[in-house]
Amino acid sequence: MPYIGPSLMCADLGRLSESVQVLDQGGVDYFHFDIMDGRFVPNFSMGSDMLKSLRCCSSKPFDVHLMVEEPERYIDVFASAGADMISIHAESRVHLQRALQAIRERNLKAGIALNPSTPLCHLDYVMDTLDYVCVMTVNPGFAGQKFIPSTLQKIADLKAKIDASGLDISIQVDGNISFETIPLVVGKGASMLVCGTSSLFLPEMNLELAAASLKKYCDDQLI
């Protein structure tokens, strides 16, 4: 079964701690935090204080997605705030191997995020310092975008690349992960789903019921 990770950028920020507790009890597997600096992407969101304030609400892993320039500057900040996993963008201004190693040295899982048009060759010489790859299935920065179909082949190619390496690297997908696209991405090799407004934070359904429905769907459809 794939791991379900709510994208907290899509939650009601006025009731965030309550939402985390509801989702935790609803059986999600981890929580996904999109950190945006207004430079790498044209938007701002979240921060280390928010992470720190929510850490007491759940013992599930906190997954920090750094959509920022020079992400190595923020590894210590988010590690101290309670992160369990940190992904950095290959397209940002970063010494990639050094930053991944720095994440692992703090006993956290290290990930690389790839924008839809970024080729997989960026992984070639850092796979031995990777725990997961976040394949963006929309362009980063905003919720509610349309799924980019060509990323399905990218997920399949990444799965083949990982299998050939013999390494234990998970594939995470982020961007319009809906009831329609979940079977498609899992079928291509994804095992970590970042779920937002397309499958979990639904205006017509309370959060407890939405979490139960999503989990049941994954259990029933993806056996």
DONU-903202 format. One record per residue (C-alpha): x, y, z; residue in three letters. Coordinates in pm, whole numbers, padded with zeros to 5 digits, always signed. Layout:
<sites>
XYZALA/...
</sites>
This chain:
<sites>
+00000+00000+00000MET/+00124+00354-00071PRO/+00199+00589+00216TYR/-00043+00882+00248ILE/+00104+01222+00336GLY/-00132+01520+00374PRO/+00000+01841+00221SER/-00054+02081+00510LEU/-00026+02381+00277MET/-00381+02285+00172CYS/-00522+02261+00525ALA/-00722+02523+00712ASP/-00434+02716+00868LEU/-00664+02854+01137GLY/-00729+02500+01265ARG/-00399+02339+01175LEU/-00323+02162+01503SER/-00675+02017+01512GLU/-00640+01903+01150SER/-00311+01729+01221VAL/-00465+01543+01515GLN/-00768+01437+01308VAL/-00545+01316+01024LEU/-00313+01138+01263ASP/-00606+00946+01411GLN/-00738+00889+01058GLY/-00437+00676+00976GLY/-00221+00893+00750VAL/+00142+00787+00735ASP/+00332+01116+00739TYR/+00282+01493+00709PHE/+00416+01698+00419HIS/+00530+02059+00469PHE/+00588+02281+00164ASP/+00840+02549+00251ILE/+00847+02831-00007MET/+01071+03137-00004ASP/+00915+03353-00278GLY/+01234+03317-00485ARG/+01261+02958-00601PHE/+00882+02959-00650VAL/+00658+03268-00670PRO/+00485+03201-00339ASN/+00550+03195+00035PHE/+00436+02926+00277SER/+00502+02782+00620MET/+00818+02796+00826GLY/+01012+02626+01101SER/+00800+02776+01382ASP/+00489+02616+01236MET/+00666+02281+01220LEU/+00783+02316+01580LYS/+00436+02409+01707SER/+00279+02102+01542LEU/+00540+01850+01651ARG/+00350+01772+01971CYS/+00034+01687+01774CYS/+00168+01373+01606SER/+00451+01123+01626SER/+00419+01051+01252LYS/+00714+01155+01032PRO/+00733+01520+00928PHE/+00843+01553+00565ASP/+00987+01895+00477VAL/+00993+01991+00109HIS/+01231+02285+00070LEU/+01120+02484-00235MET/+01387+02744-00166VAL/+01713+02874-00301GLU/+02026+02763-00114GLU/+01838+02495+00085PRO/+02151+02385+00269GLU/+02118+02704+00477ARG/+01795+02571+00631TYR/+01874+02207+00704ILE/+01971+02269+01068ASP/+01671+02496+01125VAL/+01418+02237+01015PHE/+01604+01946+01171ALA/+01584+02128+01505SER/+01215+02206+01448ALA/+01126+01838+01426GLY/+01171+01725+01065ALA/+01223+01354+00998ASP/+01271+01387+00622MET/+01396+01675+00408ILE/+01384+01701+00029SER/+01570+01966-00169ILE/+01526+02068-00530HIS/+01793+01971-00780ALA/+01714+02295-00967GLU/+01790+02523-00672SER/+02127+02680-00608ARG/+02272+02395-00407VAL/+02577+02169-00377HIS/+02355+01865-00410LEU/+02571+01586-00270GLN/+02694+01801+00018ARG/+02341+01901+00116ALA/+02209+01543+00100LEU/+02498+01424+00314GLN/+02429+01703+00563ALA/+02067+01587+00594ILE/+02173+01228+00656ARG/+02435+01334+00910GLU/+02144+01464+01119ARG/+01985+01117+01107ASN/+01710+01235+00874LEU/+01595+01083+00546LYS/+01730+01275+00247ALA/+01533+01339-00070GLY/+01566+01515-00403ILE/+01268+01689-00562ALA/+01252+01716-00942LEU/+01034+01956-01136ASN/+00832+01804-01422PRO/+01083+01901-01694SER/+01398+01816-01495THR/+01569+01501-01631PRO/+01656+01204-01412LEU/+02028+01238-01494CYS/+02049+01484-01204HIS/+02038+01178-00978LEU/+02325+00992-01142ASP/+02602+01066-00895TYR/+02405+01113-00573VAL/+02185+00804-00556MET/+02398+00652-00281ASP/+02303+00946-00054THR/+01930+00934-00134LEU/+01636+00785+00056ASP/+01357+00915-00167TYR/+01286+01114-00482VAL/+00993+01355-00499CYS/+00863+01365-00856VAL/+00666+01686-00907MET/+00362+01607-01119THR/+00275+01977-01142VAL/+00503+02280-01149ASN/+00578+02377-00789PRO/+00440+02675-00607GLY/+00060+02653-00600PHE/-00210+02403-00511ALA/-00490+02308-00747GLY/-00294+02270-01071GLN/-00360+02006-01339LYS/-00165+01681-01338PHE/+00103+01669-01611ILE/+00055+01335-01796PRO/+00416+01307-01916SER/+00530+01265-01556THR/+00385+00912-01557LEU/+00660+00797-01789GLN/+00911+00980-01573LYS/+00794+00784-01267ILE/+00828+00457-01461ALA/+01177+00553-01582ASP/+01278+00644-01227LEU/+01150+00311-01095LYS/+01360+00129-01355ALA/+01664+00340-01265LYS/+01624+00261-00894ILE/+01572-00109-00959ASP/+01886-00121-01172ALA/+02086+00047-00895SER/+01985-00207-00632GLY/+01936+00077-00383LEU/+01645+00125-00142ASP/+01500+00454-00269ILE/+01131+00543-00248SER/+00937+00742-00508ILE/+00716+01022-00381GLN/+00469+01205-00606VAL/+00341+01557-00545ASP/+00083+01749-00746GLY/-00287+01679-00818ASN/-00272+01333-00662ILE/-00640+01252-00701SER/-00861+00943-00695PHE/-00809+00933-01072GLU/-00431+00965-01071THR/-00346+00755-00763ILE/-00377+00417-00942PRO/-00174+00555-01233LEU/+00122+00679-01028VAL/+00125+00374-00799VAL/+00114+00150-01106GLY/+00429+00320-01234LYS/+00616+00272-00907GLY/+00527+00554-00665ALA/+00495+00451-00300SER/+00454+00789-00125MET/+00156+01010-00207LEU/+00141+01380-00120VAL/-00233+01446-00098CYS/-00391+01790-00112GLY/-00702+01951-00256THR/-00758+01674-00513SER/-00813+01388-00271SER/-00804+01492+00095LEU/-00881+01858+00166PHE/-01222+01860-00002LEU/-01466+02149+00055PRO/-01771+01922+00045GLU/-01642+01673+00304MET/-01517+01703+00661ASN/-01157+01607+00713LEU/-01219+01296+00921GLU/-01447+01146+00655LEU/-01215+01252+00372ALA/-00918+01080+00537ALA/-01121+00763+00594ALA/-01246+00764+00234SER/-00896+00811+00092LEU/-00749+00537+00307LYS/-01032+00298+00217LYS/-00987+00377-00152TYR/-00617+00297-00134CYS/-00684-00022+00060ASP/-00959-00139-00175ASP/-00819-00032-00511GLN/-00448-00087-00472LEU/-00420-00435-00319ILE/
</sites>
